[in-house]
Structures are given as structure tokens and as C-alpha cells.
Amino acid sequence: MINLSLSLPTQRYYRIGVSVFFFIQGLSFASWASRIPDIKNKLNLSDGALGGVLLGLPLGQLTAMALSGYLVSKYGSKKILSVAALLYPAILLLLATVNSTWQLMAGLFVFGVCGNLCNISINTQGVGVERLYGRSIMASFHGLWSLAGFAGGLISTFMVANSIPPFTHFCIIYIIAFLLTISARNIILPRDGSKTATEKTKVFVKPDRYIIILGLIAFACMVCEGTMFDWSAVYFENVVHAPQSLTRLGYVAFMCTMAGGRFAADWLVTKYGVERILKMSGIVILTGLLLAVIFPGIVMATIGFLLVGIGVSSVVPMVYSLAGKSKTMLPGVALAAVSSISFLGFLIGPPIIGFIAQASSLRWSFTVVALLGLGTTLLAGKVKQG
């Protein structure tokens, strides 16, 4: 049982440890996402083929949802996170050595499984630390994830500019992740929060209406996030026609404002409330994507991606925080339930983009995603601040 009388320095001690693991996860994912164009060119994949192959990652995440919730609830988030944080960046080395489409899809599936184990365990840790503080701090954790994504984008830009292959790039990332994991694994919460009197002890519980609504809100946002992660560099290469050295500019711009928005989100939620912030988020997402579609020049597209980063920044942290406070489900199981729904956004995002692009153009694909992103605004009225 967590001692709620912990001193503030001890709270910060745990907060730093959990922040390090959020950074590791963000750096690992960004390193893969920013080298997608290189893998695409290596395997000579079309837009449609890439969209199909990218299904491997969300399929792995979705497959591991129930397993992650079970393992975290049974063995504790600390044990699962300590193992998953070492496996997740290690899979990058496998992805860098693939020589066929099926190998890439299989590698992405395993990458998704390990990523989900990290995701559920680290967010369970985040919910526990937030309880110690007694106020909203979840967005700042996700801000560290985004900051790591921004750093990963900059590192990738440097690697590409200097013709450093993905395998060497990913080896460096793994060494960094390994050292950070070894350093931080002993300064995270030793146990997850105890169950309240109204929480059920069952690991597998049917999600209630509130959890489903939270999942759908995150779903709308995750479609847009997945689009930025997997297709922003391709969009700048094929539609914006940016120079090779600037094809990652849209991704870096998105990650920059996404990170900044998350560091400001806790204050905004406290001041304006969850419902209002969610409504504005969907509108900003729609505006940013349409701006990049209507004016596909390098300047306007970059501004559009900056706006998308702002729009998506606070949605997932708010939803995860609310889910982790569920009174009917264990934190790990509630987070797994919300993630199961939300990650369907990652599941349908890649094929939607690829198939529509194959049939028409990437600009039409991004238009469809913009409309899906508006779902965050439409569902926000059903959420009440906790």
C-alpha cells in the first residue's frame, strides 16, 4: 500500500523516475517513426503497401491490451515496466535489419506488443504518482514522452543528413535507453495504489459506459496522432516536396508543439476544465490538418502540423488520468480498456491513409483524418471533470 504521507521530496523522487521511463518510451517510438521513409525506400514499398505493413504495430498493441492489463494488475507495474523498457528499444535493431515486407510487419507486431506493455505499466505508475500529489500532473509525464519524440526527430534529422544508416542510429538509441533504464528502475513506485472499497478485484471487467466514452475520445485523437507519426515525413516528401534534409520538418514541428502543449495542459485543465479543453482540441486538430491540405507549401504545412500538435497534446493524458481513477476497475485494467479502444485509431489510421492515398492522394487522406479528429470535440460534452 502506498503511503500517502510521503514527503514532497520523496514524491519528486518517484516523479523523476517515472518521467525517465516516459522519456525512454517516447525516444524509442520517435526513432522508429522518423526513419519510416528510409525503410519504405529500402523495401520499395508503395503508399498502399506501407499502409498495410504499418498495421503490424497497432495489431501488436491491440493484441497485448488484455495481457498488459492482466500482467500489471497481477505482478505490479514496476516489474513489468523494468522488463518492457529494455525490450522495447531492442526491437528497433530488428526493424533496422529487415529485408522483406513480412519481416517488417512481424517486427512491427513485436514492437507493438512491447510498446503496449510499456504503455500500460508506465501510465499505471503515472496515475499512482498523481495520487500522491493530489492534483493533475499526468500531462507533464506525457510531455516528457513528446519531448523525447522531439529529441528523437532532431537526432534522426542529424543521422539522415550525415548518411548514418538506421541500424547504427538504433544502436545508439538502445544504448541510451539501456543506461537510462538501469539508472531509473529503482526510483519508481514499488507498488501500485491500493484498491478502494468500491473497486472490483477482478482483472477482467466489462468496461462501463464512461470508460467506453473515454476510449472513443482517445480513439479520435489517436487517429490523428498515428497519422503524424507514420505519415508526416511521407507527406512532406510526396506532397510538400520538401528537400530531403527537411522531410522530417513537419514531424519535428508536430512533436515540438505536442510536447509544449502537454507541459501546459495540467494548468489549462485546472483553470478551464476537461470538457472545454477537449472541445477546443478537436477544433484545433481540424484547423491544422485542413491548413496543411489546402496550402501544401512548406511554410503553411509546417504551421498546420504545429497546430495539430497543440490540438492532440492534452487529449490522451486527460483521458488516461480519468480512466486511472475509475471506481469500478483496477487502474491497469481501466487503462488497458481505454487503450484497447483508442489504439484502434492507430489500427485504422495507417490503412486509411495508405488506401485513400493509393486511390486518390495523400491530401484527401489527411482531409478524412481531419474530420475524424473532430470527434474529440463532438464527444467532449459527455465528459465531466473528475
C-alpha positions, 0 to 999 in steps of 0.5 A: 500500500502506498503511503500517502504521507510521503514527503514532497521530496520523496514524491519528486523522487518517484516523479523523476523516475517515472518521467525517465521511463516516459522519456525512454518510451517516447525516444524509442517510438520517435526513432522508429517513426522518423526513419519510416521513409528510409525503410519504405525506400529500402523495401520499395514499398508503395503508399498502399503497401506501407499502409498495410505493413504499418498495421503490424504495430497497432495489431501488436498493441491491440493484441497485448491490451488484455495481457498488459492489463492482466500482467500489471494488475497481477505482478505490479507495474514496476516489474513489468515496466523494468522488463518492457523498457529494455525490450522495447528499444531492442526491437528497433535493431530488428526493424533496422535489419529487415529485408522483406515486407513480412519481416517488417510487419512481424517486427512491427507486431513485436514492437507493438506488443512491447510498446503496449506493455510499456504503455500500460505499466508506465501510465499505471505508475503515472496515475499512482504518482498523481495520487500522491500529489493530489492534483493533475500532473499526468500531462507533464509525464506525457510531455516528457514522452513528446519531448523525447519524440522531439529529441528523437526527430532532431537526432534522426534529422542529424543521422539522415543528413550525415548518411548514418544508416538506421541500424547504427542510429538504433544502436545508439538509441538502445544504448541510451535507453539501456543506461537510462533504464538501469539508472531509473528502475529503482526510483519508481513506485514499488507498488501500485495504489491500493484498491478502494472499497468500491473497486472490483478485484477482478482483472477482467471487467466489462468496461462501463459506459464512461470508460467506453466514452473515454476510449472513443475520445482517445480513439479520435485523437489517436487517429490523428496522432498515428497519422503524424507519426507514420505519415508526416515525413511521407507527406512532406516528401510526396506532397510538400516536396520538401528537400530531403534534409527537411522531410522530417520538418513537419514531424519535428514541428508536430512533436515540438508543439505536442510536447509544449502543449502537454507541459501546459495542459495540467494548468489549462485543465485546472483553470478551464476544465476537461470538457472545454479543453477537449472541445477546443482540441478537436477544433484545433486538430481540424484547423491544422490538418485542413491548413496543411491540405489546402496550402501544401507549401512548406511554410503553411504545412509546417504551421498546420502540423504545429497546430495539430500538435497543440490540438492532440497534446492534452487529449490522451493524458486527460483521458488516461488520468480519468480512466486511472481513477475509475471506481469500478476497475483496477487502474491497469485494467481501466487503462488497458480498456481505454487503450484497447479502444483508442489504439484502434485509431492507430489500427485504422489510421495507417490503412486509411491513409495508405488506401485513400492515398493509393486511390486518390492522394495523400491530401484527401487522406489527411482531409478524412483524418481531419474530420475524424479528429473532430470527434474529440470535440463532438464527444467532449460534452459527455465528459465531466471533470473528475 
